[in-house]
Amino acid sequence: MISNQILQNTIDGIKEISHLEIGVMDAEGREMAVTAPVFEDAAAVIPDFAVSAADSQTTGPYQFFKVVEDGQLEYVIAACGESDKTQLVGRMAAFQIHGLMGAFKERFDKDSFMKNLLLDNLLLVDIYSRAKKLRIPTDAQRVVIIAETGQEKEHGVLELVQEFIGSGTSDFVTAVDENNVVVVKDLTDGSRGRDIERTCIGLENYLQKQGLEHIRIAYGTVVGDIREISRSYKEAKMALDVSRIFFEDSTIIAYNELGIGRLIYQLPIPLCRMFIREIFKDRNPDEFDQETLTTINKFFENSLNVSETSRQLFIHRNTLVYRLDKLQKSTGLDLRVFEDAITFKIALMVVKYMKYMEQYEY
């Protein structure tokens, strides 16, 4: 349950204070962490001690102590030395390790609770009862942030995000799949929009400094009750998906910034195909050449302003008008007319969405 590194740091600190050698072993006598290679002989004694009814035992220069959790033997502490304080130090080490186990167990329980909460795997009555038991406030303002890096768990992304968030906060950091790390950020201090954005930017910069690439971060809306955390999580997940389709150049995206892309993402593919057939008839939208697509996109960027679009494209105004007229003849839509422009813009987004979904065999 406790990492070997934490066990090692703990007994190194005890040795520094007591000047005694300490070893943490399992029930089979295998070394988990030791302060010196002096416990080889102790390993042979531990299996018999582990199954005995005794809580402690003295054998030669060793003092052995059991660390038990919920009736299960987890560790055996071995203290080596002839000093009168060996037994005292050994008991203190066992007490310290047992305390660490309790802390890690609580952390594990909270992590398990948060995962099930995010995935909507808990009944409403269980949410509040378990939150109370784990001393988690139920009415705090929170938002869910998802960090996607394309790196799997073994690359230590979860640990890096935990380092960035810090252990002294009310935030939760967990992972519900192989590639994404979830932060449930507590906003009780009154932080809102800009602070959430700053957190995301800071996280992105921190992960980049650690050598990670292809980082994409999304977050949902702020919720005020613990039962709504799953909604903020679903919103953040949708923001991730929609940003891949319609906001490829954005590395940080908020659910409330998705606009019409959020609606298109929820359309069934058959309905999308029907809509595209109605707009483009027998013509495939992919048949538009790059010049036409560049003209269309720039025209939309400039809010249907002919003069500004022609200036940015470095073409004569009449050339732009000719291109728009040509497009109108082939599609029946005049982009200079607001209603036609909206229809065309939505159609292009639907095509983009369909391509994305077909790529993943939806």
C-alpha positions in Angstrom: 0.0 0.0 0.0 2.8 2.4 0.9 5.5 2.9 -1.7 9.0 1.5 -0.9 10.4 5.0 -1.4 8.2 6.4 1.4 9.1 3.4 3.6 12.8 4.1 3.0 12.5 7.8 3.7 10.7 7.0 7.0 13.2 4.6 8.4 16.1 6.7 7.2 14.7 9.5 9.3 14.3 7.2 12.3 17.9 6.0 12.0 19.1 9.5 11.8 17.5 10.2 15.2 18.2 6.9 17.0 21.4 5.7 15.3 19.9 2.2 15.0 19.4 0.1 11.9 15.8 -0.4 10.9 14.3 -2.8 8.4 10.8 -3.1 7.0 10.0 -6.7 5.8 7.0 -8.5 4.5 5.5 -11.7 6.1 7.8 -13.9 4.0 11.0 -12.1 5.2 11.6 -10.1 2.0 13.1 -6.7 2.5 10.9 -3.8 1.6 13.3 -1.1 2.9 16.4 -1.2 5.1 18.9 1.3 6.4 21.8 -1.2 6.1 22.5 -4.7 4.7 22.4 -6.3 8.1 19.0 -8.1 8.0 19.9 -11.2 6.0 19.8 -13.4 9.1 16.6 -11.8 10.3 14.8 -12.9 7.1 14.9 -16.6 8.1 13.2 -15.9 11.5 10.4 -13.7 10.2 8.0 -16.3 8.6 7.7 -18.2 11.9 7.2 -14.9 13.8 4.6 -13.8 11.3 2.3 -16.7 12.0 2.8 -16.6 15.8 0.4 -14.9 18.2 3.2 -12.6 19.5 3.2 -8.9 18.7 7.0 -8.7 19.2 9.9 -11.0 19.5 13.7 -10.8 20.3 16.1 -13.0 18.4 19.8 -12.3 18.7 20.5 -8.6 17.9 17.1 -8.2 16.3 13.8 -6.9 17.8 10.7 -7.7 15.6 7.4 -5.9 15.7 4.2 -6.5 13.7 2.3 -3.9 11.8 -1.3 -5.1 11.5 -4.2 -3.4 9.7 -7.7 -4.8 9.8 -6.5 -8.1 11.3 -4.0 -8.5 8.4 -0.2 -8.5 8.9 1.1 -5.9 6.5 4.8 -5.4 7.6 7.3 -6.7 10.1 9.6 -4.1 11.5 13.1 -5.2 12.5 15.4 -3.1 14.7 19.0 -4.2 15.0 21.2 -3.3 17.9 22.2 -4.2 21.5 21.1 -0.8 22.9 18.4 -0.6 25.6 16.5 1.7 23.4 16.2 -0.8 20.5 12.7 -2.0 21.6 11.5 1.6 22.1 12.7 2.7 18.7 11.3 -0.5 17.1 7.9 0.2 18.5 8.0 3.8 17.5 8.9 2.7 13.9 6.0 0.3 13.9 3.7 3.0 15.1 4.9 5.4 12.5 4.4 2.9 9.6 1.0 2.0 10.9 0.1 5.7 10.9 1.3 6.0 7.3 -0.8 3.1 6.3 -3.9 4.8 7.8 -3.2 8.0 5.9 -2.6 6.1 2.6 -5.7 4.0 3.2 -7.8 7.2 3.6 -6.2 8.6 0.5 -7.0 5.4 -1.4 -10.6 5.5 -0.1 -11.0 9.1 -1.2 -9.5 8.3 -4.6 -11.9 5.3 -5.1 -14.8 7.5 -4.0 -13.9 10.3 -6.4 -13.5 7.9 -9.3 -16.9 6.4 -8.7 -18.4 9.8 -8.3 -17.0 11.0 -11.6 -18.2 7.9 -13.4 -21.7 8.2 -11.9 -21.4 4.8 -10.2 -22.9 5.9 -6.8 -26.4 6.1 -5.6 -27.4 9.6 -4.3 -27.7 8.4 -0.7 -24.3 6.7 -0.9 -22.7 9.9 -2.2 -23.5 11.9 0.9 -22.9 9.2 3.4 -19.5 8.3 2.1 -18.5 11.9 1.7 -19.4 12.5 5.3 -17.4 9.5 6.4 -14.4 10.7 4.4 -14.8 14.2 5.7 -15.3 15.7 2.2 -17.5 18.8 2.1 -20.6 18.3 0.0 -21.5 21.9 -0.8 -18.2 23.3 -2.0 -17.8 25.0 -5.3 -15.8 22.8 -7.6 -14.9 22.4 -11.3 -13.5 19.4 -13.1 -10.3 19.8 -15.2 -9.1 17.0 -17.6 -5.5 17.0 -18.8 -4.8 14.8 -21.8 -1.2 14.2 -22.8 -1.2 11.1 -25.0 1.2 9.6 -22.5 0.1 6.5 -20.6 0.3 6.0 -16.8 3.7 4.5 -16.8 5.1 7.9 -17.9 4.2 9.3 -14.5 1.7 11.9 -15.7 -0.6 11.4 -12.7 2.3 12.0 -10.3 3.4 15.1 -12.3 -0.1 16.6 -12.0 -0.2 15.8 -8.3 3.1 17.6 -7.9 1.7 20.7 -9.6 -1.5 20.8 -7.6 0.2 20.0 -4.3 -0.8 18.0 -1.4 -1.9 20.8 0.9 -5.0 21.7 -1.1 -8.6 20.6 -1.1 -8.2 19.5 -4.7 -8.4 15.9 -5.8 -6.2 14.4 -8.5 -7.1 11.0 -10.0 -7.1 9.0 -13.3 -10.1 7.2 -14.7 -8.5 5.9 -17.9 -5.0 5.4 -19.4 -4.4 8.8 -21.0 -6.3 11.4 -19.0 -5.7 12.8 -15.5 -8.6 14.4 -13.7 -8.4 17.4 -11.3 -11.4 18.2 -9.2 -10.6 21.7 -8.2 -12.0 23.2 -5.1 -13.1 26.8 -5.6 -14.2 27.6 -2.0 -11.8 30.5 -1.8 -13.9 32.3 -4.4 -11.7 31.8 -7.4 -13.6 31.5 -10.7 -13.2 31.9 -14.5 -9.8 33.6 -14.7 -8.3 31.6 -11.9 -9.4 28.3 -13.5 -7.9 29.5 -16.8 -4.6 30.4 -14.9 -4.6 27.0 -13.3 -4.9 25.3 -16.7 -2.2 27.5 -18.2 0.1 26.8 -15.3 -0.5 23.1 -15.5 0.2 23.1 -19.3 3.5 25.0 -18.8 4.5 22.7 -16.0 3.9 19.5 -18.0 5.7 21.0 -21.0 8.7 21.7 -18.8 8.7 18.0 -17.8 9.1 17.1 -21.5 5.5 16.2 -22.3 4.0 17.0 -25.6 0.5 17.2 -27.3 -1.1 18.5 -24.1 -4.8 19.4 -24.3 -6.7 20.6 -21.2 -10.4 21.0 -20.9 -12.7 22.0 -18.0 -16.5 21.9 -17.3 -18.7 24.4 -15.5 -18.5 25.2 -11.9 -20.9 23.1 -9.7 -22.0 23.8 -6.1 -22.9 20.3 -4.9 -20.9 17.1 -4.8 -23.5 15.1 -6.7 -23.0 17.4 -9.7 -19.2 16.7 -10.0 -20.0 14.0 -12.6 -21.8 16.6 -14.7 -18.8 18.9 -14.7 -16.6 15.8 -15.6 -18.9 14.9 -18.6 -18.7 18.5 -19.8 -15.0 18.5 -19.6 -14.8 15.2 -21.6 -17.1 16.6 -24.2 -15.0 19.8 -24.4 -11.9 17.6 -25.0 -13.7 15.7 -27.9 -15.2 18.8 -29.5 -11.9 20.7 -29.3 -10.2 18.0 -31.3 -12.7 18.5 -34.1 -13.4 22.2 -34.2 -10.6 23.8 -32.1 -7.4 21.9 -33.2 -5.2 24.8 -32.4 -6.5 25.4 -28.9 -4.7 23.6 -26.1 -7.1 24.8 -23.4 -10.8 24.8 -23.9 -13.8 25.4 -21.6 -17.2 23.7 -22.0 -19.0 27.0 -22.1 -16.8 28.1 -25.1 -17.8 25.3 -27.4 -20.6 27.2 -29.1 -22.5 25.5 -31.9 -19.8 22.7 -32.0 -21.3 21.3 -28.8 -24.7 20.9 -30.6 -23.2 19.4 -33.7 -21.2 16.9 -31.7 -24.5 15.4 -30.3 -26.1 14.9 -33.7 -26.6 11.4 -35.0 -24.5 10.6 -38.1 -27.6 9.7 -40.3 -29.1 13.1 -39.6 -25.8 14.7 -40.5 -25.7 12.9 -43.9 -29.2 13.9 -44.7 -28.5 17.6 -43.9 -25.4 17.6 -46.1 -27.3 16.0 -49.0 -29.9 18.7 -48.7 -27.3 21.5 -48.7 -24.8 20.3 -51.3 -27.1 18.1 -53.3 -24.9 15.6 -55.3 -21.7 17.6 -54.7 -19.2 16.4 -52.3 -17.9 19.2 -50.0 -14.4 17.7 -50.3 -14.4 18.8 -54.0 -13.9 22.5 -53.0 -10.4 23.4 -53.9 -8.0 25.0 -51.4 -8.4 28.5 -52.9 -12.2 28.3 -52.4 -11.9 27.0 -48.8 -9.3 29.7 -47.9 -11.6 32.3 -49.3 -14.6 31.0 -47.4 -12.8 30.7 -44.1 -11.3 34.2 -44.4 -14.7 35.6 -45.3 -16.1 34.1 -42.1 -13.2 35.3 -40.0 -13.9 38.9 -41.2 -17.6 38.7 -40.4 -18.7 38.7 -44.1 -16.8 41.9 -44.8 -15.9 41.9 -48.5 -13.4 44.8 -48.3 -11.4 43.4 -45.4 -11.4 39.9 -46.7 -10.1 41.0 -50.1 -7.4 43.1 -48.4 -6.2 40.2 -46.2 -6.2 37.8 -49.2 -4.3 40.3 -51.3 -6.8 40.2 -54.1 -9.0 42.7 -55.8 -12.5 43.2 -54.4 -14.0 42.1 -57.8 -12.0 38.9 -57.7 -13.5 38.1 -54.3 -17.0 38.9 -55.6 -16.4 36.6 -58.6 -15.4 33.7 -56.3 -18.5 34.2 -54.1 -20.7 34.4 -57.2 -19.1 31.1 -58.5 -19.8 29.5 -55.1 -23.4 30.6 -55.1 -23.9 29.1 -58.5 -22.6 25.7 -57.4 -24.3 25.5 -54.0 -27.2 27.9 -54.2 -25.9 29.7 -51.1 -24.8 33.4 -51.2 -22.3 33.9 -48.4 -23.0 37.6 -48.4 -26.5 36.8 -47.1 -26.4 36.2 -43.4 -28.8 33.3 -43.3 -27.0 31.5 -46.2 -23.6 32.2 -44.5 -24.9 30.5 -41.3 -26.2 27.5 -43.2 -22.9 27.1 -45.1 -20.8 27.5 -41.9 -22.8 24.9 -40.1 -22.6 22.6 -43.1 -18.8 22.8 -43.1 -18.7 22.0 -39.4 -21.0 19.0 -39.8 -18.7 17.7 -42.6 -15.8 18.1 -40.3 -17.6 16.3 -37.5 -18.6 13.4 -39.8 -15.0 12.9 -40.9 -13.8 12.8 -37.3 -16.5 10.2 -36.4 -15.8 8.1 -39.4 -12.1 8.1 -38.5 -12.9 6.4 -35.2 -15.5 4.1 -36.9 -18.5 5.5 -35.2 
